[in-house]
Amino acid sequence: MADLWQGPLERIDDCRWRIPKSYKNGMRTDGLIYADEKLLRDIRSDKAAEQVANVAFLPGIVSCSMAMPDIHWGYGFPIGGVAATDIDDGGVISPGGVGFDINCGVRLVRTNFQFEEIKGKIKDLVYALFKNVPSGLGSKGDIKVSQREEREILVKGARWAVGKGYGTEDDLTCCEEEGAISGADPDAVSDRAYERGKAQSGTLGSGNHFLEIQVVEEIYDRQAAEVFGVNEEQVTIMIHSGSRGLGYQVCEEHAKKMIHCLAKYNISVPDRQLACAPVESDEGRQYLGAMRAAANYAWANRQCLMHLTRLVFEKIFSKSWQNMGMSLVYDVAHNIAKIETHEVGGEKKKLCVHRKGATRALGPNHPALPEKYKSIGQPVIIPGDMGRNSYLLVGAEGAKETFYSTCHGAGRLKSRSAATREFDVASLLKELESKGITVMASSRGTLVEEAPAAYKDINDVVGVVQKAGISRKVCRMRPLGVMKG
């Protein structure tokens, strides 16, 4: 694979590499990539490192333009990119720093089942989930809402779903922002976005979104595992989805609008996909309000998906989900921009932190943590591909250097079109079956696009963030049954 990146990469240590701001005239700060030698070879093979350098042009950027080890080429920002801008110093917000699937994120559900108790039911569960949880491109669900209710969802997020009986208050406690970020502005969301979202609550979507039954196969941190309520051979469920068509529409519309802001606010960036506006401008506030509304839609969506999953388990096992111990460990976003206070150069500053394909990872005793996790830190949920592993991590104090951010997954190695050319469905299904993994997808094309070999090895990615001290391994899960969108 030819190297597309020919620029400088200065080694800082075994897992940090610098792109000096001298690389391009106009860079306001250095680029910083978290990777080991093996992952660096993959990173050199696409244009993601160039995007790291380009993000360093953003007005108000502080520290570095950062990239996690699952970095790959994206729209404007690389996927796996983290950047914070100082709001009081003209800091900007960029839709390209959040992505099209606003608040794409992951939630992890524990159960009381051990693998031996459930292994004969995996196929039944996967088939029932596929039948009862709408998935695929443009999928529509049974949870229909009026425009008035949809506006309510955009403000209340997961709390709306709980109010409808799709969960409990305990679920909200275990969500980032308790399932609804404040400051959402339903008036900043277009009629077209409303139209796209009104029938998609409780739908999985397409691409890399999934619903996966897993088993915990190794514990690394017993103290954290005990706090999070997980143990060896325990069955867990992971749900990965976002804001569906509504979020896509919000990003598309505001990214186009912000192109006009570049001249208006005299902003110079090397890529129009980095179109942005000062956070304190009319355009910045409008996007922030619309993005928060889409983020709340995503939290409601994942809450509904968990509710549908619980119903399937109830049907298969003839028990209530409470009796099966199907409680939420945590739900965390990995495509979002948030206004947060962080220490920069010994001074506390109000920053706009962009996390695109990056997960928040708060360390112990952070005030934003739920009380039961204060002593240990935030659960960090990192899915791998459908043929290898996923991880539960915990935020570490060392993550201060990344504005409490870490990786979000394995990261693509091959594009969807390349995967389609290289892999075939029959061989892939045979490979997964040989590993004891049952898979169902809305299309054969989705399966080959999501082939394990299309992704980096999640074990390598997680190894880097652990070694860098920005998050810590708690346990590793392997897939048993996978439903792909």
C-alpha positions in Angstrom: 0.0 0.0 0.0 1.6 3.3 -1.1 2.1 6.0 1.4 -0.1 9.1 0.7 1.4 11.0 3.6 4.9 12.3 2.8 5.0 15.1 5.5 7.0 15.1 8.7 6.1 12.9 11.6 8.4 13.4 14.6 8.5 10.7 17.2 7.7 11.9 20.7 7.6 8.5 22.4 6.3 5.0 21.6 2.7 6.1 21.0 2.9 9.8 20.2 3.9 11.5 16.9 4.1 15.2 16.1 3.3 17.0 12.9 5.2 20.3 13.6 3.3 23.5 12.9 6.1 24.5 10.6 4.8 21.9 8.1 2.3 24.3 6.6 2.2 28.1 6.7 -1.0 28.9 8.6 -1.0 26.1 11.1 -1.6 27.6 14.5 -0.4 24.6 16.5 1.2 21.2 16.1 -0.6 18.0 15.1 -0.4 15.1 17.5 -1.2 11.5 16.4 -1.5 8.6 18.9 -0.2 5.4 17.3 2.4 2.7 17.5 4.7 1.8 14.6 2.3 -0.8 13.2 -0.7 1.5 13.2 1.4 4.4 11.8 2.0 2.4 8.6 -1.8 2.3 8.1 -2.2 6.0 8.9 0.4 6.9 6.3 -1.7 5.1 3.6 -4.5 7.6 3.5 -5.0 11.4 3.8 -6.0 11.5 7.5 -2.6 12.9 8.7 -3.0 15.8 6.2 -6.4 16.5 7.7 -4.8 16.6 11.2 -2.5 19.3 9.9 -5.5 21.2 8.3 -7.5 21.2 11.5 -4.6 23.1 13.1 -5.6 26.1 11.0 -8.8 26.6 13.0 -9.1 30.0 14.8 -8.8 29.7 18.5 -7.4 26.1 18.5 -5.5 25.3 21.7 -3.0 22.6 22.6 -2.7 20.4 19.5 -4.9 19.1 16.6 -5.1 15.5 17.9 -5.9 12.2 16.3 -6.6 8.9 18.1 -5.1 5.6 16.9 -8.3 4.6 15.0 -7.8 7.7 12.8 -8.9 7.5 9.1 -9.9 9.9 6.4 -13.1 11.8 6.9 -15.1 14.9 5.9 -12.9 17.9 6.9 -11.7 16.5 10.2 -10.3 13.0 10.2 -12.4 10.4 11.9 -10.7 10.0 15.2 -10.0 13.7 15.4 -10.1 15.9 18.5 -9.7 19.6 18.6 -10.6 22.3 21.2 -11.0 26.0 20.5 -10.9 28.8 23.0 -14.3 30.5 22.8 -13.1 33.8 24.4 -10.3 33.9 21.8 -12.5 33.7 18.7 -12.7 29.9 18.9 -14.8 28.3 16.1 -17.2 25.4 15.8 -17.1 23.3 12.6 -19.8 20.8 11.4 -16.9 18.8 9.9 -15.5 18.4 13.4 -18.6 16.5 14.5 -19.6 14.6 11.4 -22.8 13.7 9.5 -24.0 11.2 12.1 -24.3 13.6 15.0 -24.0 11.7 18.3 -23.3 8.4 16.8 -22.5 6.6 20.0 -22.5 3.3 21.9 -24.4 1.9 24.9 -23.5 -1.3 26.8 -26.1 -3.4 28.6 -25.2 -6.0 31.1 -27.3 -9.1 31.8 -27.4 -11.8 34.6 -26.8 -14.5 32.0 -23.6 -16.5 31.8 -22.5 -17.8 28.4 -23.3 -21.4 29.2 -26.9 -20.5 30.1 -27.6 -18.7 26.8 -25.4 -20.2 24.1 -28.2 -22.4 22.7 -30.4 -19.4 22.2 -28.0 -17.1 20.3 -29.5 -17.8 16.9 -33.0 -17.4 18.2 -32.1 -14.1 19.7 -30.4 -12.7 16.6 -33.3 -13.8 14.4 -35.8 -12.2 16.8 -33.8 -9.0 17.0 -33.5 -8.8 13.2 -37.3 -9.2 13.0 -38.2 -6.7 15.7 -35.6 -4.0 15.5 -35.8 -2.0 12.2 -32.5 -1.7 10.4 -30.9 -0.7 7.1 -30.7 2.4 5.0 -33.8 4.6 5.4 -35.4 2.1 7.8 -38.6 3.2 9.6 -39.9 1.9 12.9 -43.1 1.3 14.8 -42.4 4.3 17.1 -44.3 7.0 15.2 -44.3 10.6 16.5 -46.1 13.8 15.5 -44.0 16.9 14.7 -44.9 18.3 18.2 -43.6 15.1 19.8 -40.5 15.2 17.6 -39.7 18.7 18.9 -40.1 17.3 22.4 -37.6 14.6 21.6 -35.1 17.2 20.4 -35.2 18.8 23.8 -35.7 15.9 26.2 -33.7 13.2 24.4 -33.7 9.9 26.2 -35.9 11.3 28.9 -38.7 11.5 26.3 -38.4 7.8 25.7 -38.4 7.0 29.4 -41.5 9.1 29.8 -43.2 6.9 27.2 -42.3 3.8 29.2 -39.3 2.8 27.1 -36.9 2.5 30.1 -36.4 3.9 33.6 -34.8 6.8 35.4 -31.8 4.6 36.2 -31.1 4.4 32.4 -30.8 8.2 32.3 -28.3 8.2 35.2 -26.0 6.0 33.1 -26.0 8.2 30.0 -23.6 11.0 29.1 -25.5 14.2 29.8 -28.2 12.0 31.4 -29.4 11.4 27.8 -30.1 15.1 26.9 -27.7 17.9 26.4 -29.1 21.4 27.4 -29.3 24.2 24.9 -30.9 22.3 22.1 -32.9 24.5 19.6 -35.6 22.8 17.7 -36.2 26.0 15.7 -32.7 25.6 14.2 -33.7 22.3 12.7 -35.2 22.4 9.2 -38.5 21.0 8.1 -36.6 18.5 5.9 -34.6 17.3 8.9 -37.9 16.8 10.8 -39.4 14.9 7.9 -36.4 12.6 7.8 -36.5 11.9 11.5 -40.1 11.5 12.3 -40.3 7.7 11.5 -36.8 6.7 12.5 -36.9 6.6 16.3 -36.0 3.1 17.4 -34.2 2.2 14.2 -30.7 1.0 13.9 -29.8 2.5 10.5 -27.1 1.2 8.1 -23.4 0.9 7.6 -21.3 0.2 10.7 -24.3 0.4 13.1 -25.0 -2.8 14.9 -26.7 -4.5 17.8 -24.4 -7.2 19.2 -24.7 -10.0 21.8 -21.3 -10.5 23.5 -19.6 -12.5 26.2 -17.0 -11.0 28.6 -13.9 -13.2 28.0 -11.2 -11.4 30.0 -11.1 -9.0 32.9 -8.1 -6.6 33.2 -9.2 -4.3 36.1 -11.3 -6.2 38.7 -12.0 -3.2 40.8 -13.5 -1.2 37.9 -15.3 -4.3 36.6 -17.0 -4.8 39.9 -18.1 -1.1 40.0 -19.5 -1.5 36.4 -21.2 -4.8 37.3 -19.4 -7.0 34.8 -17.7 -10.4 35.3 -16.1 -13.2 33.2 -18.4 -15.2 31.0 -21.2 -12.7 31.5 -23.4 -11.9 28.5 -23.6 -8.3 27.5 -25.3 -6.3 24.7 -23.8 -3.5 22.7 -25.8 -1.0 20.7 -24.2 1.3 18.1 -26.4 3.9 16.4 -26.9 7.7 16.0 -29.2 10.5 14.9 -30.2 8.8 11.6 -31.4 11.0 8.7 -32.2 13.9 11.0 -28.6 14.3 12.1 -27.3 13.9 8.6 -29.6 16.7 7.3 -28.5 19.1 10.1 -24.9 18.6 9.3 -25.3 18.9 5.5 -27.3 22.1 5.8 -25.1 23.8 8.3 -21.8 22.8 6.6 -23.1 24.4 3.4 -24.2 27.6 5.3 -20.8 27.9 7.0 -18.9 28.1 3.8 -20.1 31.7 3.5 -18.8 32.4 7.0 -15.2 31.9 5.9 -15.1 35.2 4.1 -17.6 36.9 6.5 -15.3 36.3 9.5 -12.0 36.4 7.6 -11.2 32.8 8.3 -8.6 31.0 6.2 -8.6 27.2 6.1 -7.0 24.9 3.5 -10.2 22.8 3.0 -13.7 24.1 2.5 -14.9 21.0 4.4 -13.5 22.7 7.5 -16.0 25.5 7.1 -16.7 27.0 10.5 -17.9 30.0 12.4 -17.0 31.6 15.8 -19.0 29.8 18.5 -20.3 33.2 19.7 -21.6 34.2 16.2 -25.2 33.8 15.1 -24.2 31.0 12.7 -22.2 29.2 15.4 -25.0 29.5 18.0 -27.5 28.3 15.4 -25.5 25.2 14.5 -24.7 24.4 18.1 -28.5 24.5 18.9 -29.3 22.3 15.9 -26.5 19.9 16.7 -27.6 19.5 20.3 -31.1 18.8 19.1 -29.8 16.1 16.8 -27.7 14.7 19.7 -30.8 14.4 21.8 -32.6 12.6 19.0 -29.7 10.1 19.0 -29.9 9.5 22.8 -33.7 8.9 22.5 -33.1 6.6 19.5 -30.6 4.4 21.5 -32.9 4.4 24.4 -35.7 3.1 22.1 -33.4 0.5 20.6 -32.5 -0.8 24.1 -36.2 -1.0 24.9 -36.8 -3.1 21.8 -33.9 -5.3 22.7 -35.2 -5.9 26.2 -38.6 -6.8 24.7 -37.0 -9.5 22.5 -35.1 -11.0 25.5 -38.4 -11.0 27.5 -40.1 -12.9 24.6 -37.3 -15.5 24.2 -36.8 -16.1 27.9 -40.3 -15.4 29.3 -38.9 -13.2 32.0 -39.0 -9.5 32.7 -35.9 -7.5 31.6 -35.4 -6.5 35.3 -35.3 -10.2 36.3 -32.7 -10.8 33.6 -30.6 -7.9 35.0 -30.6 -6.0 31.7 -29.4 -2.7 33.1 -27.4 0.0 31.3 -23.7 0.2 32.1 -23.3 3.4 30.1 -24.1 5.3 26.9 -21.5 7.6 25.4 -21.3 9.8 22.3 -18.4 9.8 19.8 -19.5 12.4 17.3 -20.2 15.7 19.1 -18.9 19.1 20.0 -19.4 20.3 23.5 -18.7 23.4 25.5 -16.5 22.3 28.4 -14.0 23.9 30.9 -10.5 22.6 30.8 -7.1 23.7 32.0 -4.8 25.1 29.3 -1.4 26.4 30.3 -2.3 26.4 34.0 -5.5 28.5 33.3 -9.1 27.3 33.2 -10.7 28.1 29.8 -14.1 27.6 28.2 -13.5 25.5 25.2 -15.5 24.1 22.3 -14.3 20.5 22.2 -14.8 18.6 18.9 -14.8 14.9 19.2 -15.3 13.2 15.8 -14.9 9.5 16.0 -13.6 10.0 19.6 -15.1 9.1 22.9 -15.2 11.2 26.1 -13.2 9.6 28.8 -13.5 11.3 32.2 -11.1 10.4 34.9 -12.0 9.6 38.6 -13.9 12.2 40.7 -14.9 14.3 37.7 -18.1 16.3 38.6 -19.9 15.2 35.4 -19.8 11.5 36.5 -22.8 9.7 38.0 -22.2 9.1 41.8 -21.8 5.4 41.4 -18.8 5.8 39.0 -17.1 8.8 40.7 -14.5 6.7 42.5 -13.4 4.8 39.3 -14.0 7.1 36.3 -16.2 7.0 33.3 -17.1 3.8 31.4 -15.7 4.0 27.9 -17.3 1.7 25.3 -15.1 0.8 22.3 -16.6 -1.6 19.7 -14.3 -3.6 17.4 -15.3 -5.4 14.2 -17.9 -8.2 14.1 -15.2 -10.9 14.0 -12.8 -9.9 16.8 -13.3 -8.1 20.1 -14.8 -5.1 21.7 -13.7 -3.4 24.9 -14.9 -1.7 28.0 -12.4 0.9 29.2 -12.4 3.5 31.9 -11.3 7.1 31.7 -7.9 7.9 33.2 -6.3 11.0 34.7 -3.8 11.1 31.8 -6.7 12.0 29.4 -6.4 15.6 30.6 -3.9 16.0 27.7 -6.7 15.0 25.2 -9.4 17.0 26.9 -10.6 13.7 28.3 -10.9 12.0 25.0 -9.9 8.6 23.6 -10.5 6.3 20.6 -14.0 5.3 19.4 -13.5 2.0 17.7 -11.2 0.0 15.4 -11.1 2.5 12.5 -11.5 1.6 8.9 -8.5 0.1 7.0 -10.3 -0.3 3.7 -13.0 1.8 2.1 -16.4 0.3 1.7 -15.9 0.1 -2.1 -12.5 -1.6 -1.6 -14.1 -4.1 0.8 -16.9 -4.9 -1.6 -14.3 -5.6 -4.3 -12.1 -7.8 -2.1 -14.5 -9.9 0.0 -17.4 -12.2 -0.7 -20.4 -12.9 1.5 -20.1 -16.7 1.4 -16.5 -16.8 2.6 -17.2 -14.1 5.2 -20.2 -16.0 6.7 -18.2 -19.2 6.8 -15.3 -17.5 8.6 -17.7 -16.0 11.2 -19.6 -19.2 11.7 -16.2 -21.0 12.3 -15.8 -18.6 15.2 -19.2 -19.3 16.6 -20.6 -15.9 15.5 -24.2 -15.7 14.1 -24.7 -12.6 11.8 -27.7 -11.1 10.1 -27.7 -7.9 8.0 -30.2 -5.9 6.0 -28.2 -6.5 2.9 -25.4 -8.7 1.6 -23.5 -5.5 0.6 -23.5 -4.4 4.2 -21.8 -7.6 5.3 -18.9 -7.3 2.9 -18.4 -3.6 3.7 -18.2 -4.5 7.3 -15.8 -7.5 7.0 -13.4 -7.7 9.9 -10.4 -7.3 7.5 -11.8 -3.9 6.5 -10.9 -2.7 9.9 -7.8 -2.2 12.0 -7.3 -4.6 14.8 -9.1 -3.2 17.8 -6.6 -4.9 20.1 -3.8 -2.7 18.6 -5.9 0.5 18.9 -6.8 -0.1 22.5 -3.3 -1.1 23.3 -2.1 2.4 22.3 -4.6 4.4 24.3 -3.8 2.3 27.4 0.0 2.7 26.9 -0.5 6.5 26.4 -2.4 6.6 29.7 -5.5 8.3 28.3 -7.8 5.3 29.1 -7.5 1.9 30.8 -8.7 -1.5 29.9 -11.4 -3.0 32.1 -12.5 -6.0 30.1 -12.6 -7.5 26.6 -15.8 -9.0 25.0 -16.1 -11.2 22.0 -19.1 -11.3 19.7 -21.7 -14.2 19.8 -24.5 -12.8 17.6 -24.5 -9.7 15.5 -27.3 -7.7 13.8 -25.9 -5.3 11.2 -27.8 -2.3 9.7 
